[in-house]
Amino acid sequence: MASGGPIPGPAIFVDESGDPGLQSKPTLAAKPYFVVGFVYSEDHGRLRKHLRRLLKKVHLRDRYPLRLQELKFFLPHSDLLSLGYTITEINTKYDPQMPLIRTAALRVIDKYAKGTFAAVVDKRKANPGWTSEHLGNFAFAESLFVNVLNVIPLTQCPLVVYDKGRLSPANSSKFKAYLTAKEQYFDSKGYKRYPGTMPTPIEASSQAEPGIWAADLIAGAYYHKYSNHDSTYSNVLSVSRVGTGERLYWP
């Protein structure tokens, strides 16, 4: 199936929050966390419809930038500046609206998604020899197989869909091969608990796919929890959590 087309059957949407980079010590000290958010959906239609309805509502009430065509946990200030918004406008008009918008969006996800999970990486404890790509791919794959696919009750293996901007085309091909090898390894060791074989993952534009919005919001909620010691947003997810809802690398 081509990227960008209709997504049939169950799917797991994935997005990230924070920077997986390990090289800059000042950045590592100031922003030590990196999060991968997972949203499992069986009925994409309802999840998409209600997230799009929320986006339309906050646009009509001028609570969210009209030129930003996707719901996000953190407003992308640099993108908004490139779209013609001013710093003052962003800081005084739109940022104050975000707590209510985040909460409303997370409630939609909790109601219409069948599973949510977050992999939280404390980069200060990661292998310093890893690249940012290695760290991001490991957290994505390890949590996908161990904490999501092996835990959710499944009758078929869902499609994995991640943000098109996550990797370059070349690195995306390598990542898909990495996921395939990881699944084969888990299967050979008897660790695999879910039925079937994972279909080849696809990339989707975050602007076009509300499932990616949902994964961004999950990742953002847990990034906020660990970075700001505040569980306000992650606590909204009371029904949809897979297992404990989160895994910390490395406690």
Rosetta blueprint (number, residue, H / E / L):
1 M L
2 A L
3 S L
4 G L
5 G L
6 P L
7 I L
8 P L
9 G L
10 P L
11 A E
12 I E
13 F E
14 V E
15 D E
16 E E
17 S E
18 G E
19 D L
20 P L
21 G L
22 L L
23 Q L
24 S L
25 K H
26 P H
27 T H
28 L H
29 A H
30 A H
31 K L
32 P L
33 Y E
34 F E
35 V E
36 V E
37 G E
38 F E
39 V E
40 Y E
41 S E
42 E L
43 D L
44 H H
45 G H
46 R H
47 L H
48 R H
49 K H
50 H H
51 L H
52 R H
53 R H
54 L H
55 L H
56 K H
57 K H
58 V H
59 H H
60 L H
61 R L
62 D L
63 R L
64 Y L
65 P L
66 L L
67 R L
68 L L
69 Q L
70 E L
71 L L
72 K L
73 F L
74 F L
75 L L
76 P L
77 H H
78 S H
79 D H
80 L H
81 L H
82 S H
83 L L
84 G L
85 Y L
86 T L
87 I H
88 T H
89 E H
90 I H
91 N H
92 T H
93 K H
94 Y H
95 D H
96 P H
97 Q H
98 M H
99 P H
100 L H
101 I H
102 R H
103 T H
104 A H
105 A H
106 L H
107 R H
108 V H
109 I H
110 D H
111 K H
112 Y H
113 A L
114 K L
115 G E
116 T E
117 F E
118 A E
119 A E
120 V E
121 V E
122 D E
123 K H
124 R H
125 K H
126 A L
127 N L
128 P L
129 G L
130 W L
131 T L
132 S H
133 E H
134 H H
135 L H
136 G H
137 N H
138 F H
139 A H
140 F H
141 A H
142 E H
143 S H
144 L H
145 F H
146 V H
147 N H
148 V H
149 L H
150 N L
151 V L
152 I L
153 P L
154 L L
155 T L
156 Q L
157 C L
158 P L
159 L E
160 V E
161 V E
162 Y E
163 D E
164 K L
165 G L
166 R L
167 L L
168 S L
169 P H
170 A H
171 N H
172 S H
173 S H
174 K H
175 F H
176 K H
177 A H
178 Y H
179 L H
180 T H
181 A H
182 K H
183 E H
184 Q H
185 Y H
186 F H
187 D H
188 S H
189 K L
190 G L
191 Y L
192 K L
193 R L
194 Y L
195 P L
196 G L
197 T L
198 M L
199 P L
200 T L
201 P L
202 I E
203 E E
204 A E
205 S L
206 S L
207 Q L
208 A L
209 E L
210 P H
211 G H
212 I H
213 W H
214 A H
215 A H
216 D H
217 L H
218 I H
219 A H
220 G H
221 A H
222 Y H
223 Y H
224 H H
225 K H
226 Y H
227 S H
228 N H
229 H L
230 D L
231 S L
232 T L
233 Y L
234 S H
235 N H
236 V H
237 L L
238 S L
239 V L
240 S L
241 R E
242 V E
243 G E
244 T E
245 G E
246 E E
247 R E
248 L E
249 Y E
250 W L
251 P L
